[in-house]
Amino acid sequence: MLKSHEGAQVDIIDRLPTPFGLVRSGVAPDHPETKIVVNQFSRVAANGSCSFFGNVTLGRDISLSELRKTYHVVVLAYGAESDRSLGIPGEDLKGIHSAREFVWWYNGHPDMCDLSPDLKNTESAVILGQGNVALDVARILLRCKTELATTDIADYALDALRGSTIRKVHLVGRRGPIQAACTAKELREILGLKNVRICINEADLATSPADEEEMRNSRIQRRVYELLSKAASVHKDNSYSDQKELHFVFFRRPIKFIPSENGSTVGAVQLEKTALKGDEVTGKQVAVGTGEFEDLKCGLVLKSIGYKSLPVQGLPFDKNRGVVPNLRGRVLSSESETTTVESGLYVVGWLKRGPTGIVATNLHCAEETVASILEDDIKGVLKPPSDSKKHGRTGLVEILKQNNVRFVPFSGWEKIDSKEKMAGQLRNKPREKITTWDELQKAASE
């Protein structure tokens, strides 16, 4: 936006005292190369036409209505901070967490610093899902802790993982290896973990004509299948007593969670065997139950079945799809044929298109939304703020002061950043993350 519009002023509002969203709280600690994009974000934030307002929650500290009255343009980019539910019996048992909660926990997100997943009283963990996030959490559970010690993983998470008794991790998917939702890059990494045996039922690798057709149409799916097939062959006869195990469990769907003997914590997942059937509407192969069941014992379950965006007051929202209805980023009043464009209101990222894609995907998504904003500006359809004396940054600061909100400017984040990096140097880490709300706010104001 700053590149394309010379006179633009951009104010970034964030619920957290720290910027960078998923790059800080979602990207795995052992993927430092992905976090390099922070350098580019920091250069943008250093631009005098850009300001950061951390520790400000939309809907609590300031309303969407107030923002729309204060700015020519409001872009909503708050992503998906909730989880889909399986809706099956036993889902509220202790020891069952969403993958998002677990990821936030080991990444030091202040909302999850007290999660304390029990890693000491079981040797088996089940991860429901086989996408990249599922592979992330499996890798963190199985990776050598000496390797994790030099990353920016939260210190309490590293301590807990060092004391973990988990030896077996099961990645459970409703469909087969060809339909696994992960990418080849992520899969290759986990298949190459030291001292981890890969366990795959060879019968699950058998392909149907429909599977072959899918592989012909998708290079990614073909590569994933090839990697899994090779791993099954390489690890077939390799078994050592000190090895951990990663089990790829295909053609299974969870039916219910079974409590352990104490009645309050999870002890097993009941799975139904599935088979693939062509969907007449979409043409895709879908999983259908076969009526055969089995129990998979475990003391920890991580649900990696998808994120969910949440609406805020005054925002049109499609509850079925979990997104804001939009036309190339322009927010629409509804999904109906008679819908109208909400002037000056735009959406980007997961809130715009659903929780899929990588950092680069969001870049293209942002470019589309910015193009729509610039187009609307040229057409003259952007309305000026209703209060011309209190618009933009000045108006925002005044509203926050009236509401007694202690916002964190970018200079406050730089203090947090400096403190974390200094603490990290003492432990040979990139940074030692500050993980509580109080400590973050304190560091920002020192």
C-alpha positions in Angstrom: 0.0 0.0 0.0 2.8 2.4 0.9 4.6 1.6 -2.4 1.5 2.2 -4.5 0.1 5.3 -2.8 2.5 8.1 -2.1 0.3 9.9 0.4 -0.9 6.9 2.3 -0.6 6.6 6.1 -1.0 3.0 7.4 -1.7 2.2 11.0 -1.4 -1.5 12.0 -3.6 -2.5 15.0 -2.8 -5.8 16.7 -4.3 -7.7 19.7 -0.9 -8.7 20.9 1.9 -6.4 22.1 4.1 -8.1 19.5 3.8 -7.7 15.7 4.2 -10.3 12.9 1.2 -12.6 13.6 1.7 -16.2 12.6 5.4 -15.7 11.8 6.0 -15.3 15.5 3.2 -17.6 17.0 2.6 -20.1 14.2 5.8 -20.9 12.3 7.7 -23.7 14.0 10.8 -22.8 16.0 13.0 -25.2 13.9 12.0 -23.2 10.7 14.1 -20.1 11.2 14.4 -19.6 7.4 10.7 -18.9 7.2 10.9 -16.2 9.8 13.4 -14.2 7.8 10.3 -12.4 6.3 10.2 -10.5 9.6 13.1 -8.4 8.3 11.0 -7.1 5.5 8.0 -6.5 7.8 10.4 -4.5 10.1 11.5 -2.3 7.2 7.9 -1.5 6.5 7.2 -0.6 10.1 10.2 1.7 10.2 8.6 3.8 7.4 7.4 7.1 8.9 4.1 6.6 7.1 3.4 3.4 9.1 2.6 3.1 12.8 2.0 0.0 15.0 -0.6 -0.1 17.8 -0.1 -3.3 19.8 -2.2 -4.5 22.7 -5.4 -3.2 21.1 -8.3 -5.6 20.7 -10.9 -5.0 18.0 -14.4 -5.2 19.5 -13.1 -4.5 23.1 -10.8 -1.5 22.9 -12.1 -0.1 19.7 -15.1 -1.0 17.6 -15.3 -1.6 13.9 -17.8 1.2 13.6 -15.3 3.6 15.3 -12.5 2.6 12.9 -14.7 3.1 9.9 -15.6 6.6 11.1 -11.9 7.4 11.6 -10.2 6.0 8.5 -10.8 6.2 4.7 -10.0 2.5 4.5 -10.1 -0.4 7.1 -8.5 -3.7 6.1 -9.3 -6.7 8.3 -6.5 -9.2 8.6 -7.0 -10.8 12.0 -7.0 -14.4 10.6 -8.4 -17.4 12.3 -7.9 -17.6 16.0 -10.3 -20.4 16.9 -10.6 -24.1 16.1 -13.1 -26.4 14.3 -14.7 -29.0 16.6 -15.1 -32.7 15.8 -18.4 -32.8 17.7 -17.8 -36.4 18.9 -18.2 -37.9 22.4 -15.4 -37.3 24.9 -13.9 -34.3 23.1 -13.8 -32.4 26.5 -11.5 -35.0 28.2 -8.2 -33.8 29.6 -5.2 -34.4 27.4 -7.1 -33.4 24.2 -5.9 -30.1 22.7 -6.1 -28.4 19.3 -3.0 -28.2 17.3 -3.3 -24.4 17.4 -3.2 -24.4 21.2 -0.1 -26.7 21.2 1.6 -24.6 18.5 0.9 -21.4 20.4 2.2 -23.1 23.6 5.6 -24.0 22.2 5.9 -20.7 20.4 5.3 -18.7 23.6 2.0 -17.1 22.7 0.8 -15.3 25.9 -2.7 -16.9 25.6 -1.3 -20.4 25.9 1.7 -20.1 28.2 -0.2 -21.9 30.9 -1.5 -24.8 28.7 0.8 -27.4 30.3 0.1 -30.4 28.1 0.9 -33.6 29.9 3.8 -35.2 28.1 5.0 -37.3 31.0 2.3 -39.9 31.6 2.0 -41.6 28.2 4.2 -43.1 25.5 1.7 -42.6 22.7 0.3 -39.4 21.1 -2.4 -39.2 18.4 -2.5 -36.3 16.0 -5.8 -36.1 14.0 -4.9 -34.7 10.6 -2.1 -35.0 8.1 -1.5 -31.4 6.9 1.6 -29.3 7.4 0.5 -28.2 10.9 0.0 -31.8 12.0 3.5 -32.5 10.7 4.8 -29.5 12.6 3.5 -30.7 16.0 4.6 -34.3 15.3 8.1 -33.1 14.4 8.4 -31.0 17.6 7.3 -34.0 19.7 9.9 -36.3 18.1 12.8 -34.1 17.2 16.0 -34.3 19.2 15.7 -31.8 22.0 19.4 -30.8 21.6 18.4 -29.5 18.2 15.4 -27.6 19.6 17.5 -26.0 22.3 19.2 -23.6 19.8 15.8 -22.4 18.4 13.5 -19.7 19.8 11.1 -22.3 21.3 9.6 -21.1 24.6 11.8 -22.2 27.6 9.0 -23.9 29.5 8.1 -25.9 26.3 11.6 -27.1 25.9 11.7 -28.2 29.5 8.5 -30.1 29.1 9.6 -31.8 25.9 12.9 -32.8 27.5 10.9 -34.6 30.2 8.5 -36.2 27.7 7.9 -39.9 27.7 6.2 -40.0 24.3 7.8 -42.5 22.0 5.1 -43.1 19.5 3.2 -40.5 17.4 0.3 -41.5 15.2 -0.8 -39.2 12.4 -4.3 -40.2 11.5 -6.0 -39.3 8.3 -9.6 -40.0 6.9 -8.3 -40.7 3.4 -5.2 -42.3 1.9 -1.6 -41.3 1.3 -2.4 -39.6 -2.1 -5.0 -37.3 -0.4 -2.7 -36.3 2.5 -2.9 -32.5 2.9 0.8 -31.9 3.5 3.4 -30.6 1.1 6.5 -32.6 -0.1 8.9 -30.2 1.6 7.4 -30.7 5.1 7.0 -34.4 4.6 10.6 -34.9 3.5 11.8 -33.1 6.6 9.8 -35.3 9.1 10.7 -38.5 7.2 14.4 -37.6 7.7 14.3 -37.1 11.5 17.2 -38.8 13.3 16.4 -41.9 15.4 12.8 -42.0 14.3 11.4 -45.1 12.6 8.6 -44.5 10.0 5.7 -47.0 10.2 3.3 -47.3 7.3 0.9 -50.2 6.5 2.0 -51.3 3.1 -1.7 -52.2 2.2 -2.5 -48.5 2.5 -0.1 -47.7 -0.3 -2.2 -49.7 -2.9 -3.6 -47.4 -5.5 -6.9 -47.4 -7.4 -7.5 -46.0 -10.9 -9.0 -42.9 -9.3 -5.8 -42.5 -7.2 -3.7 -42.7 -10.3 -5.8 -40.1 -12.0 -5.3 -37.8 -8.9 -1.6 -38.2 -9.1 -1.5 -37.4 -12.8 -3.3 -34.2 -12.1 -1.2 -33.1 -9.1 2.6 -33.1 -9.0 2.4 -32.4 -5.2 0.2 -35.4 -4.5 2.4 -37.6 -6.6 5.5 -36.5 -4.8 3.9 -37.0 -1.4 2.9 -40.5 -2.4 6.4 -41.3 -3.7 8.0 -40.1 -0.5 5.7 -42.2 1.7 6.3 -45.2 -0.5 10.0 -44.9 -0.3 9.9 -44.4 3.5 7.8 -47.5 4.0 10.4 -49.5 2.1 13.4 -48.0 3.7 12.1 -48.4 7.3 10.4 -51.8 6.8 13.1 -53.9 8.5 14.8 -51.2 10.5 13.9 -51.3 14.2 16.1 -50.4 17.2 15.1 -50.4 20.8 16.0 -46.8 21.4 14.1 -45.5 18.3 11.0 -43.4 18.5 8.2 -44.2 16.1 6.1 -42.1 13.7 3.0 -44.0 12.4 1.1 -42.8 9.4 -2.4 -44.1 9.9 -4.6 -43.8 6.8 -8.2 -44.6 6.1 -9.4 -43.9 9.7 -11.8 -41.4 11.2 -12.3 -40.6 14.9 -15.7 -41.7 16.3 -15.2 -41.0 20.0 -12.6 -40.4 22.7 -12.4 -43.1 25.4 -11.5 -42.0 28.9 -8.6 -43.7 30.8 -9.2 -45.5 34.1 -9.5 -42.2 36.1 -12.4 -41.2 33.9 -11.2 -37.6 33.3 -8.3 -38.0 30.9 -8.2 -39.5 27.4 -7.0 -43.1 27.2 -7.8 -44.0 23.6 -9.4 -42.8 20.4 -12.0 -45.1 18.7 -11.5 -45.0 15.0 -13.7 -46.2 12.2 -12.1 -47.7 9.1 -13.0 -45.8 6.0 -13.0 -46.4 2.2 -12.8 -43.9 -0.6 -15.9 -43.2 -2.8 -16.2 -40.7 -5.6 -18.4 -37.7 -4.9 -20.9 -37.1 -7.7 -20.9 -33.3 -7.1 -17.3 -32.5 -6.6 -15.7 -35.4 -8.4 -13.3 -35.8 -5.5 -12.8 -39.0 -3.5 -14.4 -38.8 -0.1 -14.0 -41.0 3.0 -17.0 -43.1 4.0 -17.3 -45.4 7.0 -17.1 -49.1 6.7 -18.6 -50.1 10.0 -15.3 -51.6 11.3 -13.9 -50.1 14.4 -10.6 -50.2 16.4 -9.2 -48.4 19.5 -5.9 -46.6 19.4 -4.5 -46.1 22.9 -2.9 -42.7 23.7 -2.6 -40.2 26.5 -2.3 -37.1 24.3 -4.5 -36.0 21.4 -3.8 -33.0 19.2 -6.6 -32.1 16.7 -5.2 -30.6 13.5 -8.5 -30.4 11.7 -8.6 -26.8 10.7 -8.8 -23.2 12.1 -11.8 -21.0 12.3 -12.2 -17.3 12.0 -14.5 -15.4 14.3 -16.8 -12.5 13.5 -16.8 -9.0 15.2 -19.8 -6.8 15.7 -20.8 -5.0 12.6 -18.9 -7.3 10.2 -20.8 -9.3 7.6 -19.8 -13.0 8.1 -20.4 -16.3 6.4 -20.7 -18.7 9.4 -20.9 -21.8 7.1 -17.6 -21.0 5.4 -16.0 -19.1 8.3 -15.0 -16.2 6.1 -16.1 -12.6 5.3 -18.0 -12.4 2.1 -16.0 -10.4 -0.4 -15.3 -9.5 -4.0 -11.5 -9.5 -4.5 -11.1 -8.2 -1.0 -14.0 -5.8 -0.9 -16.3 -6.7 1.9 -19.9 -7.5 0.8 -22.9 -6.9 2.9 -24.0 -10.6 2.3 -23.6 -13.6 0.0 -27.0 -12.8 -1.7 -27.4 -11.7 -5.4 -28.6 -8.3 -4.2 -25.5 -7.7 -2.1 -23.7 -4.4 -1.9 -20.1 -3.4 -1.3 -19.3 -2.1 2.2 -17.5 1.2 1.3 -14.0 1.5 2.7 -14.0 -2.0 4.3 -11.7 -4.7 3.0 -10.5 -8.1 4.1 -7.3 -10.1 3.5 -5.7 -13.5 4.4 -7.5 -16.3 6.2 -10.4 -14.2 7.1 -10.9 -13.5 3.4 -10.4 -17.0 1.8 -10.2 -19.5 4.7 -7.3 -21.0 6.7 -5.1 -22.3 3.9 -1.8 -21.6 2.3 1.7 -20.4 3.3 3.3 -17.0 3.8 3.6 -16.5 0.0 -0.1 -17.4 -0.5 -1.0 -14.5 1.8 1.3 -12.2 -0.2 -0.7 -12.8 -3.4 -3.9 -12.4 -1.4 -2.8 -9.1 0.0 -1.8 -7.8 -3.5 -5.3 -8.5 -4.8 -6.9 -6.6 -1.9 -4.5 -3.7 -2.3 -5.3 -3.5 -6.0 -9.0 -3.3 -5.1 -8.3 -0.4 -2.7 -6.3 1.5 -5.3 -8.9 1.0 -7.9 -11.7 2.3 -5.6 -9.5 5.3 -4.7 -9.0 6.2 -8.4 -12.8 5.8 -8.9 -13.4 8.2 -6.0 -15.7 5.8 -4.1 -13.8 5.9 -0.8 -15.7 8.1 1.6 -13.7 10.5 3.9 -13.9 9.9 7.7 -17.0 11.4 9.2 -15.0 13.5 11.6 -12.4 15.4 9.5 -10.7 16.8 12.6 -10.1 13.5 14.3 -9.4 11.1 11.5 -6.6 8.6 11.0 -3.8 8.3 13.5 -4.8 11.3 15.6 -8.4 10.0 15.9 -7.2 6.5 16.8 -4.9 7.8 19.6 -7.7 9.9 21.0 -10.2 7.0 21.1 -7.6 4.7 22.7 -6.8 7.3 25.4 -10.6 7.8 26.1 -10.9 4.0 26.6 -7.8 3.9 28.8 -6.0 1.5 26.5 -2.2 1.2 27.0 -1.2 0.5 23.4 2.3 -0.7 22.5 4.0 1.4 19.7 6.6 -0.2 17.5 9.3 1.4 19.7 7.8 -0.7 22.6 8.1 -3.8 20.5 11.7 -3.0 19.7 12.3 -3.0 23.5 10.7 -6.4 23.8 12.8 -7.6 20.8 16.0 -6.3 22.3 15.4 -7.9 25.7 14.5 -11.3 24.1 17.6 -11.3 21.9 19.9 -10.4 24.8 18.4 -13.2 26.9 18.7 -15.6 24.0 22.4 -14.8 23.6 23.1 -16.2 27.1 21.6 -19.6 26.0 22.9 -19.7 22.4 19.4 -19.1 21.1 18.1 -16.5 18.6 15.9 -15.1 21.4 14.3 -16.1 24.7 10.6 -15.2 24.2 8.7 -13.3 26.8 5.5 -15.3 27.2 3.1 -13.6 29.6 0.9 -10.5 29.0 2.2 -8.7 32.0 5.9 -9.3 31.2 5.4 -8.2 27.6 3.7 -5.0 28.6 6.4 -4.4 31.2 9.2 -4.9 28.8 7.6 -2.6 26.2 7.3 0.3 28.7 10.8 0.0 30.3 
